[in-house]
Amino acid sequence: MNKPCPSTKLNEKNEPLPSSSLSIKEVQSEQWDKTITNFSDLRQEQLAIFINNRWPKLDTQYCLFEKKLDTNNKEAIAGAAVMIARVPFLGSGVAIIKWGPMLKDCADPESSFSNYQACINLLIQRYAVEQNLLLSILPSTFAEPREWQETSLVEKGFSQGKDLSFPDRYYVNLTIDTESQRKSYASKWRYHLKKSEQEDLVFVHDTSDQNLEIFMDLYRVMADRKQFPDYSAIETLPILMSIEDKKLRPELFLITKSTVTVAAAIIFKSSDSAVYLYGATSDEALPLRAGYFMHDRIIQWLSGNTHAKWYDLGGNDGFSGLHQFKKGMVGQHGSITQVPAIYTYGHSIKSRTIGRGLFLLKDIKTTLQQRVEKWRSQLATADLP
């Protein structure tokens, strides 16, 4: 159930407040991916090559927010991929933004706050007012929380939805040296790491097609073994790995024992936070403590080869073992934050009713899926990264 929030601040003409010197510009997929390459908030979910293959039936609009530099020049300082689902003949629907709007540069909190507010104003005008859609925004989550995102949305009249069932997100600090990182780990995590280092494991960084096939085979075997319902976007991985731009293409890491792969991971490393996308292990990985070895070496690689400040390990999906594993890796210098709730804004009763109806149907479908899969979930166990 949505929590009530104050009314949005409107001018005398019942329109959103002006958005300073920013303007909004819709661009094609190719230009979008090229432009956002250097955005500090970039996530793989914002890439057009990902969205177009993950949700091909949605009408996705790629919007850049441009700031006027002088008479002839503008600079993109933020962006949002807006996925639209319309209800035929009713003149409404929903406009969905995940992990956005994303900013190009967040070094200055004050200007970041101002730019974010200006982006929200433009999005309200374009989608809620002009197109009569329910605007839905899931703000980005960061190792260093930005409460001003939610504050901005509430001030603009957005309603806060329910919190996620398992909102914790785990971040390892990549700005400290190797010795400090090792000391930062929880003592039990450090103990398992030491044991893994006695197993003659080999760390391999290689994004070749052959190793991608090895990863996919390992992932499929793991999924069958663990019997967990897989709602991930693993089917998009080959497409992501085919990206020509090395900055956007994820990295593939393998752990081998006597030339046999026992663990592997896919990492997106193109922004201030490197993201652990997918992992896979064999039956032999657990006694070898291969997950500890793999992540420690990935952390070292990210620290030395990227500009990322944090290593985003994702969530825990309700598994206590996974929580303990990631919490121990985060250690003393890392951060555990929570994914924000989804916020929605409807400019009319019609858009609010239709939009929230669509989300209700989605929630019912999800609940039914969870019940069908419940018996499998009871048998499933978390696969440590």
N, C-alpha and C positions, 0 to 999 in steps of 0.2 A: 504494500500500500504506500502510495507516495506521501511524503511529508509536506505540509503546506509551507510555502515560502512567500516573502513579500512580493508585491506587484513590481513588475519591471519599471524602470525609470523611463518615462516617455516625455516627448515634448508636447507642445500645445496641439500639434496636428496628430497626436496619438501615434507617433513614429519613434523608433529607437533614436537615442541620442547620437549625434554625429560622431564619426570614427576618425577624428583628427585628420592626418594627412595620408592615411592608408586608403588604398582602393583594392578591390577584389577582381581577380582575373582568372578565368577558367582556361586551362591548357590541356593539350593532348598528353596521352600516357608517356610517350617518349620524352617530351620536354619536361614533364613532371619528375620522372626518375632522374634525369640529368640535373635538374635544378636543385633537388633536395639532397644531393649527394653530400654536401658539406653542412647540413643542418645538425646542430648538436643534439636535438631531440629525436633524430631519425630512428625509426624501428622498422623491421622488415615488414610488419603489417601495413605500413604506409606506402610501400612500393606498389606501383601500378602493375608490375609484372606478377606480383603476388595476388593482389586484389582481383585482377581480371581473371585469374585462373581459379581462385578460391571461391569467388561469388560471381560467376559469369552472367547470371541472370539479372543482377542488379544494375541499375543505371548509376554508375559511379562518375562523379564530377570531381576533377582535380583542381582545387582552387588555391592560387597563390595570393598572398597579401603583400602588396607592393607599396613601398614608401617612396615618395617623390624626393629625388636628390636635387634636381634643378629643372630647368624648363624642358629639357629633352631626355632626361634619364630617370629611371626608377630602379629600385632594388627590392628583390623578394626577401622579406624579413620573417615570414611565417607561411604556413601552408596547412591545408586540411583536405583529406580525401573524404568526400561526402557520398555515402552509399544511399541511394534512394529507392524505396519500395512504394509504389503508388497503388491505390485501390481503384480499379476501373470504374468509371462513371460517377464516382463520388467526389472527385476533385480534391482529394487529400491523400495522406499517407504519412510516411516517416522519412526523415533524413538523418542518417546515422553517421556519427564520427567516433572512431575508436582511437584512443591515445592521441587526442588532439584538442585544439589546434597545436601543431608543433612549431617551435621557434627555431630560428637559425642560430641565434646567439643569446645565451642566457647568462653571460658574465655579469651583467648589471641587473640586480633584482628589481630595482625601481622601473627601469625602462621595459624589462620583461613583463612586469605587471601591467604597465600602460599599454604595451603592444597587444597583450593577451585580451585585455578589455576591448580594445578597438576591433580585434578580430571577431570577438563574440558579437559586438554590435552589428558588424557587417553580415555575419551568418544569420542572425535574427532577421534582419531586413530581407535578405535574399531568399531564405527558405521558409521561415515562419510567417512573415508578413506577405511577401510577394507571391509565394507558391502555396501558402496555407498548409504547410506540412508541420508535423510534430518534430521538432528538432531534438535529437537525442545525442548527448555528448558523454563519453567516458574519458575523463581527464587522464593524462599520462601519470604514471607513478615513477618516482625517483628515489634514489638513495638518500638524497637530502630533500625532504618533503616540501612541496610548494602549496601551502595552505591557501595562498592567494588565488589559486585556480578555482577551488570550490567557492571561496568568498565572492569572486567575480560572478560566478554563475548564479549564486543565490541573490546577489544584488540586482542581477538582470531579470529576476523573476522565474528562474528555473526551479522545478520541483525535484527534490532529491528522492531517488528510488531506494530500494532496500539494498543493504550491504551484501557483498558476496559471502558465500558460506565459508570460504577459506581465503581470506584476503591477504594473508602474509606474503611478502615478497622479500627475497634475500639477496643482499649485495656484499660482495667482497671488495675491499679497498685495494685498488691497483697502484696507488701512488706511493706506497711504502716499499722499501728494499726487501730483498729475498729473506734476509735474516729476520727482519722485523715481522714479515708476513708469517714466517714459520712460528715465531713466538706468539703471534696473534691467534693462531688456531687454538681451539679448546684442547686441553691436555689429552683427552681420550682420542680426539681426531689426530693429534700429532703422533700418538702412540701407534695408531693403525697405519699412518703414513710411513713411519719408520719400518714397520713390519713389511709393508708393500715393497719398500726399497731393497729388501733382502731377497726378492723373488725373481731377480734377473728380468724384470719387465723392461720393454723398450718403447719409448715415446716416439711416434711417427707423425709428422705433419706433411700431408700430401693430399691435394684436392683432385687427383686424377680420376677419370671415369671408372677405372678399375676399382679404386678404393671406395668410390661412391656405391658401386655394386656390392662390395663387401659390407659396407654399412647397412644398406637396405636389406640384405639377406640376414644380417645379424639382428636388425630391428624386427623383421617379420618373425624370426624364430623366438625372440624375446617376447613379443606380443602373444604368440601362441602359448608360450610357457607360462606367462603371468596371468593370462586370461582376463585382462582388464579391458573395459570398453574404451576404444581409442577415438577421441573426438578431436585429435590434433589435425594439423594441416600437412601431415607428412607427405601427402600426395603431391604437394607443390614443391617439394625439395629438389627434384631433378631440374625443375625450371629455374629455381633460385641458383642452383649450382652452375647453370649454363650462362649466367650473366657475364658479359664480356668485361665490364668494368670491375677490376680487381678490388676496388674500394667497397663496392656493394656486394660482391660475391662472398658468401659465407666461407668459413674455413673448416676443414675436416681434419680431425685428429684421431689417431688410432693408438691402441696399446696392444702390443704383441708379446706373446710368451713362446719362445722357440719358433718364431715366425708365424705363429697362429694368432689371429686377432681375437682378443678376449673382451675388449671394450672399445667404444668409439663415441665421438661427440661432434656435433655441428654447432659452430659458433658464428653469430653475426657480430661483426666488430667495427661497424662503420660510423659509430657516434660516440658520445661521451660515455655511454654505457654499452659494453659488449654483452651480448645476450646468449645464454645457453639455450639453443633452440631444441635440439633433440639429442638423446643419448641412447645407447644400446649396449647390452652386455651378454656374455655367454654364461653357461652354467659354471664355468671355471673361474669367473671373475670374482665372485664373492669370497671364496677362501684365499684368493690371491690379494684381496683388498685392492683390486685394480681401480676402482672408482676414486679412491683417495690419491693414488699415484697419478691418475689421469688429470684430475682437476688441479692438483698442485702444479703439474707441468704446464697445463693450460694457463694458469695464473701467471707463471713465470714468462711464458711466451707473450701473453697479452701485455704484460708490464714492459717488456723489452721491444715489442714490435708494433705497437699501436699507440694512439693518443688517448685511448679509453681510460677513464678515471675509476670506473666501477665495473665489476663483473656481475651481471644480473643472472641469478640462478633460477629465477622463476618462483613458483609457489610450492605447496606441499600436497595439494589434492586431498587433504584430510588424513594423510598417512603420518603417524607419529614418528616412525623410523626415519622417514624422509625429512621431517622437521628437525630431528636431532642431528642428522647428517649435515644438513645445510647450515644449521645454527652453529655447529662446531667449526665449519669452514669459514663462516662470516667472522667468527672470533671477536677479539677485543676492538679491532679497528674498522670492522664492517658495519653494516646497517640492516635492520629488519624494519621495513615499513609496510603500510597497508594500501592495497589498491583502492582508489576512491569508488564511491557508488556511481551509478549512472544518473545523469541529470537530464530532465526533459523540459522543453518549453513549447507551449502551444499558444498561438496568438488569437485563436478563436475556439469556441466551444466545439465546433465541428472537428477541427484538427486534433484537439485534445481527446475527444471521444473516439474518433477513428484510430488515431495513433496508439492510444493506450489499449484499445481493443486488439490491435495487431500484436502488441507486446504480450497481452494476456493469452492470446492463442499460442504464441511462441512458448510462454511459460508452461502452458498445459501440455504442449507437445514434449517439452523437455522433461517434465515430471513423469509423463508416461514412459519415456525412454529410460529414465532412471529406475523406474520400478521394474521394467522388463529386464534391465541389466543388473538389478540388485543382487540376484543370486550369483552372478558372475563376479560382481564386486566383492562379495563376501569371500569368494575363493581367491581373489586377486591379492597380490602383494606388491608393495612399491618396489620398483627397480632402482636401486641407488645409482645416481649419476656416475 
